[in-house]
Structures are given as structure tokens and as C-alpha cells.
Amino acid sequence: MSKVIIFAFAQIAVVSSTFALTADAASKSEMRIEISQQNQQFGNAKQLLQQGLKLYQTEQFSPAVEILQQAVQAFKSQGDVLNQALALNYLALAYQQQGDLPQASKAIAENLLLLSKNERNSQEYLSVRAQAFNTQGQIQLAQGQSNSALASWEEAAALYSINKDSAGKIGSLLNQAQALQTLGLYRRALITLDQVNQLLQQQPDSPLKANGLLSLGNALRVVGALDINRETSSINSLGTGQAILQRLEEKNSKTMQFSRTGSLQALEQSLTVAQKLNSPELVAEIQLNLGNTAQALRSNIEDNEEDTTQALSSTTKNKEYYTTLALEHYQKAAATAVSPTTRLQAQLNQLRLSIQTNKPIPDEVSWRQIQSQLATLAPSRKIIYARINLTQSLACLKLKTVPSTTATNLPCLSGDIEEKEAQISEKSKATPIISAQASETPEWLEIAQIAKTAVDQAKNLGDKRAEAYALGTLGGIYEQTNQLAIAQTQTQQALTIAESISAPDIGYRWQWQLGRILNAKKERIGAIAAYTKAVDNLKSIRRDLVAINPDVQFSFRQGVEPVFRELVSLLLESKEPTQDNLKSARDVIESLRLAELDNYFRLACINAQPVQIDEVDQKAAVIYPVILRDRLELIVSLPSDSSNQKANQKAEPTFIHHTKNLRKDEVKDTVKKLREQLVTRSSNDFKNPSKIVYDWIIAPIASELAEHKIENLVFVLDAPLGNIPMGALYDGKQYLIEKYNVAVTPGLELLNPKPIARTGLRIIAGGLTQASENFPDNFPALSNVGIELKAIKSTVTDTRVLLDKQFNKDAIENAVQSLSVPVVHLATHGQFSSKAEDTFILTYGDRVINVRDLNGLLQSRETNQRGAVELLVLSACSTATGDIRADLGIAGVAVRSGARSTLASLWNVDDEGTSILMGEFYTQLKKGNITKAKAIKEAQISLLKNPQYEHPYYWAPFVLVGNWL
């Protein structure tokens, strides 16, 4: 019982994965189950099993399958049930690694059937059966059967508990956490990881504890819990650090606590134990993973860097800190490692990060030094992936030292390529991004040869998954050198293999690459088809994408979002796109919005169903502004013309399209200026940028809106447009809100089209008047909240008021559960951010409700039942200052709360003005024939007509998200 290694993560890991082995095959404690030696005739079977295990451990899966099949038959002929089952277990794992999930399922099913027919009460039997359930869970998860996988791992954990096998139980709990993550049960996943932590803290310092903490640290990295200390102190300027800490300390309804450790803390504790044990190889492995966590922290900052305009010096400083920390850990791992593969992995990661950050490359991690080490190591999947890793890093270095206009999906280039493309689009002189170390950069032919060797080694091992990666990578090198014919051939071969082993996580990358190649060859139809398949694959692996470890996947912004945007660009390239192309582009935008929210929560928690706009509202137009690198695209979905509709034919919306040649940075700068001036109540300078944005989005479609007698404008907004209120757009005479009812939705696929119940309006109205005890400067007193809630109560008499001490999580939850109320109104401080952990509302005593916990608070009744929450109003929350993607926080609240509509504010609002606006809003909403969008419009106009509050600062920030009916 000596070692625990990450269980069940490897089936979704890709190039540079640190998860070398999977499940029970990797556990030394379980490999020590003795093969029966009661009779000499069993010797051959034993040797076959040991040989098969060795081949599996060295990642030679194809020959491992052949030998393990022989072992199964040998044990069967001898009547050795336990060892036959054990051989079937490892055979299933080997099939899974090959990508042959049907054969893997068949082998593990045969295993479990064999064990059920030969049930025993021995420790050995329980151990083998537990292994079988663990392996079955892996295969089920790989097949997308997360609920079944969770059940299998729960069964395994129960068997390990009976057997008092701590290592097995810890591994099964780690597996369960991953299944819960893929099911969108983030809270339960954290609770399960906390169980693992508690079990490990009870252990004495030992290899079990060190390896268990290593596994826990890697699992926490997967769910995005990187550094608890940073998460509770990195945003002190907003006062959220202590609040998040308190949230983590809160007990849930089952009195179980969230994990109070992050990946960094678990790995640091693991390192302390390993150093006491004097285990150099284990120390090296932990150092390697500490480097990966530090790099994930750096990437987390970088992914949000474009989304914030404040504290840039602090952001740069933090990025530099984690860069240095990661490089130091990689250096220590390489210096300590006994295993050449661990040393190699550390050096490769150091090389990649050095290239990505333009750091000097030390001699010991020069590419020639690494290549010479690779030549001395026997081929295996790990070595093949190491060659692919090196190929990608060298391609990144090459692209930084030579001018190129070719797009790329390489994972180590950050934003450099887009920046360079922008420079070239301005017809500036194409110059290298960096010139340092150019003499150390290999030629393209040398880079291609490294990839070719990886292809050959994968073929020799019969490793189809590795071969698909290597072939696609080689195709990408030919793409960069503009050898498009051979690039296409290699990419198509990679795709054929990926499809044969049902590997959409590989397939989407090479479909994207094929789309770029075909587009470069001016084969637009083929390119659109390839891109469409890539998007379809991305949609099919939503749950896998959010569970993949950040250090082994492309970031969302680099490796997922561009696929959607480039397809939209292709579909809209022609001067007059067809209705089919416009509909397809609209659908891709909808899918991108869904993917953004999945990425926001780091879990696929959103159930989406397409909604036909005509079925929702015949008087609504849905507007999709899409900001591309060199232009602003506008797609508008208008109600169908029923007069031209054939009998029994389903109504289809009419799409119109406009293009404005605008650079992405020009759009961002204008929107930023508009946002800043809208919140400056002493000036009317906002009118000029507001008119500019109006002319971009509304003016080109004004005649069509009038022709179709549109009353409701529904926006699906691209960043950073989501951070400005569309109702404040100005045509030179009037605001948009004066002419239309305005709403925002994350996408029609997320829309529940039912209108609000018009009879017996009931409200739960809660709020805080007092300033925060700990952060009064950040969360001052809201003196008018009492007046606001009193006005609501006087307007809607059936209102339950929860004020100050009564305004706490339990009271809100109890009220929602006990009362059938369509409206929940919360007048309290809060923040919407582009990061889910920084999106929250504040309750009494500085207690926080995070956006991830809103589903437990408000979804006490299913949204498709009578009495579901129709409208959530957050009247004093605001978006994080300078965060240009903070609208994701509003969308996240809207989706996670389960309310059909959310009314929220984009900036800190005037307390008194808000009280007046909300009073009028409920006066309007109480009427029996008015929509939510119409009610907020009338309330905003009433404030606009008040000379004291006519500036948009007072009335404009409130946006209705979701159902506008």
C-alpha cells in the first residue's frame, strides 16, 4: 500500500501530460497482488501477466494487449479466477489507452461478470473487484457516461473501505471528484476533495501521504482551485478576499466543509513529506507539478489580462512572480530527478515557458540538448509526446523569430500572433517579434524531422492516439512553411486515425487545422465544412474541456474561442451571405456564448435548448454584434413574414447582415471611452461615443426594424460591448430606450420563453442598509435600501421583507423554499466579474454568496415548475471596475441562479435614484399587460425625465438579462 497516483485523469490528457499512468495499473500497492504459485504450471501465465504489465507501464499498449490476451486465456485454462480477472482489468486499461473503448468495455464487463459468478469473501477478491469498478469508471467517463462512472467509483470506494485500503479509497474519491466536476456539481466535487484532504491529514508522514497529497494537488489544479492564499488576497482593493475566505469556511446543508487547500498548498505539503522520506524521484515529481501549478496561476492571470484595465503593474508583477516560480520548480525537478523521463519533462516545460515569456534559454534546456536526451530513451507514448512538445515549442520559437502571417493553434504563443497579424494588416513591415536567440533556432526541416520521428515511433508501437497527435503536429509544421498540399495530406491522415478511435478532443484540433489549410488554398466550402466539424466536436466534448488540466490543454482563448470566431468570419466573408450561412453563423455565435459560460464556471453546468425567436416573441429582433480582428459583423434575426409562409411550414426567422470595417482595438477603445464617460455624471461627453456605437449597431438596421414593427430589441453581445447599456445608445436626439424595450441574453439557447405570471405578484425583498463591518470603504452603507424595500412592500403588498440581520443565506433559502414567489429582489452590495470566484453578493455579517452557490439558493423549485423564480433583481451590485468581460458575471448569475430573468446593474448606482426607479418598476410590473422589458423601460424613462436624474449614470446601468416577456 505504498503509492497513489492520479486516478482516471489520463484518458483526457494530451501533449505534455504529467499523468503518465492511469487508475489501478499505476498503483504499486495493487500491482503487488501476488499471482498464485501453488502449482508450477501457473508460471507461464504469471510471466505473461508480468510481461503485459511491464509493456503497459512503458506505454507500449499494442504489444501489451497481445500479451495480456494470452495471459487471460492462460489463467482461464488453469481456472485461476482472480488472476484471470486481474489480467482482464489490465487488458481493459490497455484497450482504453489505444482508444478502443468498445473492446475496453467488453473486457471489463467480462471481468465483473466473472467475479460476480465466483464471489468470495477474501481480501484479494475484494481488491480485484474494487480495481474492476475503478477501471469501469474510467471507461464510462471516457464514453461520456459521467453518472455511471460516479456510481462505479462509489462502489470501488466502498470495497476499498471494507478492505481498509486507504490508497484505493483515496484514489476512488479523486475519481469521484472528477466525475462530479464533469457533471457540473462543483460544490460536491470540492466537498469530495476535502474528504481526501481530511483522510490524508490523518496519515503519518509516509509514501502514501506524500503521493496522496501529490494526487490531491493535481486534482485541485484540474478543478481550478490553484492557490487559496492568492484567491483570498489578490483582490483586496475590492474587499472580496476576506469574503471569499468566509465563503470557503461556511458549512453547507450537510455540515460538510469545502476544501480549504489549493493545489499549491497540497503540493507544498507533499514536498515537505517527500523530503523527510529522502525520496529524490518523488521530490522531483512534486517539483514538476509545482511548476505546472505555478504556470497555471500565471496562465490564469494572462487569460484575464486582456479583460482588465486596472492595476496593470500589479498584474505584470504577479505574472512575473509565477513565471519565475514555475521556472525555479522545473529547474529543481530536473536537478533532482532520477528518472530520465521526469528530468526530460521538466526541461521541456522549462523550455516552453522560457519561449512563451521570452526568457533566456539555459544551456541545459537547449533544444539540441533535449533532442540528444530523447535519442537515448526507448520509444513510449511519453517519449512520443515529449517529441511533440519539443516540436511545438520550437515552432513557437521559430514563429517569434521569422515573420509569418499564418494563423496557428500552437499552445505557447499567447497573443503574439494576433498582434503580428494586426501589424501586417496595416501593411507595416513584417519584422520578427523577437530576435534574441535566433542563432539557436532550428530550421523548419529540423523541426519537421523531430515530428516525423514521433510519427514513426507511434506507428511502430501501434499507438493510434499518439500517431494522430504526431501526424497532426507534422501537418501543422508544413502549414507554417506554406507547403499546403502535404500539410493537408498529413492533417487528413491524423483526422482519419482520430475518428477511428473516437477521439474528438484530438479531432477538433486537426479539423480546425484542415479548415485553415483549405481556406489558405481558397477552398472556402471545404474550409467551412472542416471548421463546422471542429465546432461540432467542441460541443460534443464540453464536459471534457472544462475538466482537462490547464497545463496540458490549450487555453480557452487560444485553442477554443478562435475556432468559433474563424468559422463566423468564413461564413460572413461574402458580400451577401445566404440565409443559410447567416443562420449557421448565428448558431455558431450561440454555441460560443455557451462555451464561454462553461469556461467561466470551469464546468459544463448549462443545459441548452435551441429556441425559435418567432415562438418567443413576434415583435422582437435579436441582434448579434461580433467583433472580429478587422471588422465588426452584425447579424439580426427578425420575425418571419407570415404572409409569405406556406401552409404547414415551420416559421423561420429572417436574417439581415451588415459589415463595418473596424479594427478590434478601435472598437475596444471607443467602448472603453463610452463606459468611462457614462459613469461621469458631471459631463455629457458620453454623447459622442454613444452616437458612434449607435451608428455601428442600430443605424444600419433602423429601417428594417421599423418595417417589421419591432418593439423589443434583444442583444447577444460580444466583449466588451456587454459592459455598456444598449439603452443608453444615442442617435443625436433620443436614447434607444426611448424607442424600444431593451434586453440582453447570453443566447437564445439559454432562454426559457415563458412569460411572467400576471396574477398574484409576490416578492421576497431582502437587503442591507449597514456598511460592511470589515470593509466599510468598499461596501458603504446603503441608507436608501430600507426606503426601497418599503416602497416595494407598499406597491406589492404580498412581499416578504428580509432586512439587515434577517438578510442571510438561510433566511433567503427558507423563504424561497416555503413561498411560491415569482420575484426575488436583493438590494445589497455585490460584484460581477469575468472570474466566477470573484462574482458574489453580500449578506449580513459580511457573508458571501458566490455565483457558483446560487443554484442551491434559488433553484429550490425547478424552473419548469409553477412557482419557479421568474425574476431575480440585484439592485445594488455592479461589474468589477476595469473588467471588460465582467458582463460574463451577470450572465453567470442569470444562468446559475435558475431565474428566468435577471435585472442587474453595470456600475455602482445612486442609492436614492435606484430607490425611485425600483418603485416605478414594480408599479409597472404589477400591471397585468406589461412585459418585464417594458416595465424597466418605463421606469428608466420616468427617471430620465426627472431633471435631477436625467444623466444615464442614474437610469442606464440596469440591464435585463434573459427572458424579457
Secondary structure as the mmCIF struct_conf table of DSSP 4:
data_model
#
loop_
_struct_conf.conf_type_id
_struct_conf.id
_struct_conf.beg_label_comp_id
_struct_conf.beg_label_asym_id
_struct_conf.beg_label_seq_id
_struct_conf.end_label_comp_id
_struct_conf.end_label_asym_id
_struct_conf.end_label_seq_id
BEND BEND1 ALA A 8 ALA A 8
HELX_RH_3T_P HELX_RH_3T_P1 ALA A 10 ILE A 12
TURN_TY1_P TURN_TY1_P1 VAL A 15 SER A 16
BEND BEND2 THR A 18 THR A 18
BEND BEND3 LEU A 21 LEU A 21
HELX_RH_3T_P HELX_RH_3T_P2 ALA A 23 ALA A 26
HELX_RH_AL_P HELX_RH_AL_P1 LYS A 28 MET A 31
TURN_TY1_P TURN_TY1_P2 ARG A 32 ARG A 32
BEND BEND4 ILE A 33 ILE A 33
HELX_LH_PP_P HELX_LH_PP_P1 GLU A 34 SER A 36
BEND BEND5 GLN A 38 ASN A 39
HELX_RH_3T_P HELX_RH_3T_P3 GLN A 40 PHE A 42
HELX_RH_AL_P HELX_RH_AL_P2 GLY A 43 GLN A 57
TURN_TY1_P TURN_TY1_P3 THR A 58 GLU A 59
HELX_RH_AL_P HELX_RH_AL_P3 PHE A 61 GLN A 78
TURN_TY1_P TURN_TY1_P4 GLY A 79 GLY A 79
HELX_RH_AL_P HELX_RH_AL_P4 VAL A 81 GLN A 98
TURN_TY1_P TURN_TY1_P5 GLY A 99 GLY A 99
HELX_RH_AL_P HELX_RH_AL_P5 LEU A 101 LYS A 117
TURN_TY1_P TURN_TY1_P6 ASN A 118 ASN A 118
BEND BEND6 SER A 122 SER A 122
HELX_RH_AL_P HELX_RH_AL_P6 GLN A 123 ALA A 142
TURN_TY1_P TURN_TY1_P7 GLN A 143 GLY A 144
HELX_RH_AL_P HELX_RH_AL_P7 SER A 146 ILE A 162
TURN_TY1_P TURN_TY1_P8 ASN A 163 LYS A 164
HELX_RH_AL_P HELX_RH_AL_P8 SER A 166 THR A 182
TURN_TY1_P TURN_TY1_P9 LEU A 183 GLY A 184
HELX_RH_AL_P HELX_RH_AL_P9 TYR A 186 GLN A 201
TURN_TY1_P TURN_TY1_P10 GLN A 202 GLN A 202
BEND BEND7 GLN A 203 GLN A 203
HELX_LH_PP_P HELX_LH_PP_P2 PRO A 204 PRO A 204
BEND BEND8 ASP A 205 SER A 206
HELX_RH_AL_P HELX_RH_AL_P10 PRO A 207 VAL A 222
TURN_TY1_P TURN_TY1_P11 VAL A 223 GLY A 224
HELX_RH_AL_P HELX_RH_AL_P11 ILE A 228 GLU A 231
TURN_TY1_P TURN_TY1_P12 THR A 232 ILE A 235
HELX_RH_3T_P HELX_RH_3T_P4 ASN A 236 LEU A 238
TURN_TY1_P TURN_TY1_P13 GLY A 239 GLY A 239
HELX_RH_AL_P HELX_RH_AL_P12 GLY A 241 GLU A 249
STRN STRN1 LYS A 251 LYS A 251
TURN_TY1_P TURN_TY1_P14 SER A 253 LYS A 254
BEND BEND9 THR A 255 THR A 255
HELX_LH_PP_P HELX_LH_PP_P3 MET A 256 MET A 256
STRN STRN2 GLN A 257 GLN A 257
HELX_LH_PP_P HELX_LH_PP_P4 PHE A 258 SER A 259
HELX_RH_AL_P HELX_RH_AL_P13 SER A 263 LYS A 276
TURN_TY1_P TURN_TY1_P15 LEU A 277 ASN A 278
HELX_RH_AL_P HELX_RH_AL_P14 PRO A 280 GLU A 305
TURN_TY1_P TURN_TY1_P16 GLU A 306 ASP A 307
STRN STRN3 THR A 308 THR A 308
BEND BEND10 GLN A 310 GLN A 310
HELX_RH_AL_P HELX_RH_AL_P15 LEU A 312 THR A 336
BEND BEND11 VAL A 338 SER A 339
HELX_RH_AL_P HELX_RH_AL_P16 PRO A 340 GLN A 356
TURN_TY1_P TURN_TY1_P17 THR A 357 ASN A 358
HELX_RH_3T_P HELX_RH_3T_P5 ASP A 363 VAL A 365
HELX_RH_AL_P HELX_RH_AL_P17 TRP A 367 ALA A 375
TURN_TY1_P TURN_TY1_P18 THR A 376 THR A 376
BEND BEND12 LEU A 377 LEU A 377
HELX_LH_PP_P HELX_LH_PP_P5 ALA A 378 PRO A 379
HELX_RH_AL_P HELX_RH_AL_P18 ARG A 381 THR A 401
BEND BEND13 VAL A 402 VAL A 402
TURN_TY1_P TURN_TY1_P19 PRO A 411 CYS A 412
TURN_TY1_P TURN_TY1_P20 SER A 414 GLY A 415
HELX_RH_AL_P HELX_RH_AL_P19 ASP A 416 SER A 425
TURN_TY1_P TURN_TY1_P21 GLU A 426 LYS A 427
BEND BEND14 ILE A 433 ILE A 433
TURN_TY1_P TURN_TY1_P22 ALA A 436 GLN A 437
HELX_RH_3T_P HELX_RH_3T_P6 ALA A 438 GLU A 440
HELX_LH_PP_P HELX_LH_PP_P6 THR A 441 GLU A 443
HELX_RH_AL_P HELX_RH_AL_P20 TRP A 444 LEU A 461
TURN_TY1_P TURN_TY1_P23 GLY A 462 GLY A 462
HELX_RH_AL_P HELX_RH_AL_P21 LYS A 464 GLN A 480
TURN_TY1_P TURN_TY1_P24 THR A 481 ASN A 482
HELX_RH_AL_P HELX_RH_AL_P22 LEU A 484 SER A 500
TURN_TY1_P TURN_TY1_P25 ILE A 501 SER A 502
HELX_RH_AL_P HELX_RH_AL_P23 PRO A 504 ALA A 520
TURN_TY1_P TURN_TY1_P26 LYS A 521 LYS A 522
HELX_RH_AL_P HELX_RH_AL_P24 ARG A 524 SER A 540
TURN_TY1_P TURN_TY1_P27 ILE A 541 ILE A 541
HELX_RH_AL_P HELX_RH_AL_P25 ARG A 542 ALA A 547
BEND BEND15 ILE A 548 ILE A 548
HELX_RH_3T_P HELX_RH_3T_P7 PRO A 550 VAL A 552
BEND BEND16 GLN A 553 GLN A 553
HELX_RH_AL_P HELX_RH_AL_P26 PHE A 556 GLY A 559
TURN_TY1_P TURN_TY1_P28 VAL A 560 VAL A 560
HELX_RH_AL_P HELX_RH_AL_P27 GLU A 561 LEU A 571
TURN_TY1_P TURN_TY1_P29 LEU A 572 LEU A 572
BEND BEND17 SER A 574 GLU A 576
HELX_RH_AL_P HELX_RH_AL_P28 GLN A 579 PHE A 601
TURN_TY1_P TURN_TY1_P30 ARG A 602 ARG A 602
BEND BEND18 LEU A 603 LEU A 603
HELX_RH_AL_P HELX_RH_AL_P29 ILE A 613 VAL A 616
TURN_TY1_P TURN_TY1_P31 GLN A 618 LYS A 619
STRN STRN4 ALA A 620 ILE A 627
BEND BEND19 ARG A 629 ASP A 630
STRN STRN5 LEU A 632 LEU A 638
HELX_RH_3T_P HELX_RH_3T_P8 SER A 642 ASN A 644
HELX_LH_PP_P HELX_LH_PP_P7 GLN A 645 LYS A 646
TURN_TY1_P TURN_TY1_P32 ALA A 647 ASN A 648
HELX_LH_PP_P HELX_LH_PP_P8 GLN A 649 ALA A 651
STRN STRN6 THR A 654 LYS A 660
HELX_RH_AL_P HELX_RH_AL_P30 LYS A 664 LEU A 678
TURN_TY1_P TURN_TY1_P33 VAL A 679 VAL A 679
TURN_TY1_P TURN_TY1_P34 ARG A 681 SER A 682
TURN_TY1_P TURN_TY1_P35 ASP A 685 PHE A 686
HELX_RH_AL_P HELX_RH_AL_P31 LYS A 687 ILE A 697
TURN_TY1_P TURN_TY1_P36 ILE A 698 ILE A 698
HELX_RH_3T_P HELX_RH_3T_P9 ALA A 699 ILE A 701
HELX_RH_AL_P HELX_RH_AL_P32 ALA A 702 GLU A 707
TURN_TY1_P TURN_TY1_P37 HIS A 708 LYS A 709
STRN STRN7 ASN A 712 PHE A 715
HELX_LH_PP_P HELX_LH_PP_P9 LEU A 717 ASP A 718
TURN_TY1_P TURN_TY1_P38 ALA A 719 PRO A 720
HELX_RH_3T_P HELX_RH_3T_P10 LEU A 721 ASN A 723
BEND BEND20 ILE A 724 ILE A 724
HELX_RH_3T_P HELX_RH_3T_P11 MET A 726 ALA A 728
STRN STRN8 TYR A 730 TYR A 730
BEND BEND21 GLY A 732 LYS A 733
STRN STRN9 TYR A 735 TYR A 735
HELX_RH_3T_P HELX_RH_3T_P12 LEU A 736 GLU A 738
TURN_TY1_P TURN_TY1_P39 LYS A 739 LYS A 739
BEND BEND22 TYR A 740 TYR A 740
STRN STRN10 ASN A 741 VAL A 744
BEND BEND23 PRO A 746 PRO A 746
HELX_RH_3T_P HELX_RH_3T_P13 LEU A 748 LEU A 750
HELX_LH_PP_P HELX_LH_PP_P10 LYS A 754 ALA A 757
BEND BEND24 THR A 759 GLY A 760
STRN STRN11 ILE A 763 GLY A 767
BEND BEND25 GLN A 770 GLN A 770
HELX_LH_PP_P HELX_LH_PP_P11 ALA A 771 SER A 772
BEND BEND26 GLU A 773 ASN A 774
TURN_TY1_P TURN_TY1_P40 PRO A 776 ASN A 778
BEND BEND27 PHE A 779 PHE A 779
TURN_TY1_P TURN_TY1_P41 SER A 783 ASN A 784
HELX_RH_AL_P HELX_RH_AL_P33 VAL A 785 THR A 795
BEND BEND28 VAL A 796 ASP A 798
STRN STRN12 THR A 799 LEU A 803
HELX_RH_3T_P HELX_RH_3T_P14 ASP A 804 GLN A 806
BEND BEND29 ASN A 808 ASN A 808
HELX_RH_AL_P HELX_RH_AL_P34 LYS A 809 SER A 818
BEND BEND30 LEU A 819 LEU A 819
BEND BEND31 PRO A 822 PRO A 822
STRN STRN13 VAL A 823 ALA A 827
BEND BEND32 THR A 828 THR A 828
STRN STRN14 GLY A 830 PHE A 832
BEND BEND33 SER A 834 LYS A 835
HELX_RH_3T_P HELX_RH_3T_P15 ALA A 836 ASP A 838
STRN STRN15 PHE A 840 THR A 843
HELX_RH_3T_P HELX_RH_3T_P16 TYR A 844 ASP A 846
STRN STRN16 ARG A 847 ASN A 850
HELX_RH_3T_P HELX_RH_3T_P17 VAL A 851 ASP A 853
HELX_RH_AL_P HELX_RH_AL_P35 LEU A 854 LEU A 858
TURN_TY1_P TURN_TY1_P42 GLN A 859 SER A 860
BEND BEND34 ARG A 861 ARG A 861
TURN_TY1_P TURN_TY1_P43 THR A 863 ASN A 864
BEND BEND35 GLN A 865 GLN A 865
TURN_TY1_P TURN_TY1_P44 ARG A 866 GLY A 867
STRN STRN17 LEU A 871 LEU A 874
BEND BEND36 SER A 875 ALA A 876
STRN STRN18 SER A 878 THR A 879
HELX_LH_PP_P HELX_LH_PP_P12 ALA A 880 ALA A 880
TURN_TY1_P TURN_TY1_P45 THR A 881 GLY A 882
STRN STRN19 ASP A 883 ASP A 883
TURN_TY1_P TURN_TY1_P46 ILE A 884 ALA A 886
HELX_RH_AL_P HELX_RH_AL_P36 ASP A 887 SER A 897
BEND BEND37 ARG A 900 ARG A 900
STRN STRN20 SER A 901 SER A 905
BEND BEND38 LEU A 906 TRP A 907
HELX_LH_PP_P HELX_LH_PP_P13 ASN A 908 ASP A 910
HELX_RH_AL_P HELX_RH_AL_P37 ASP A 911 LEU A 925
TURN_TY1_P TURN_TY1_P47 LYS A 926 LYS A 926
BEND BEND39 LYS A 927 LYS A 927
TURN_TY1_P TURN_TY1_P48 GLY A 928 ASN A 929
HELX_RH_AL_P HELX_RH_AL_P38 LYS A 932 LEU A 944
TURN_TY1_P TURN_TY1_P49 LYS A 945 LYS A 945
BEND BEND40 ASN A 946 ASN A 946
HELX_RH_3T_P HELX_RH_3T_P18 PRO A 947 TYR A 949
BEND BEND41 HIS A 951 HIS A 951
HELX_RH_AL_P HELX_RH_AL_P39 PRO A 952 TRP A 955
TURN_TY1_P TURN_TY1_P50 ALA A 956 PRO A 957
STRN STRN21 PHE A 958 GLY A 962
#
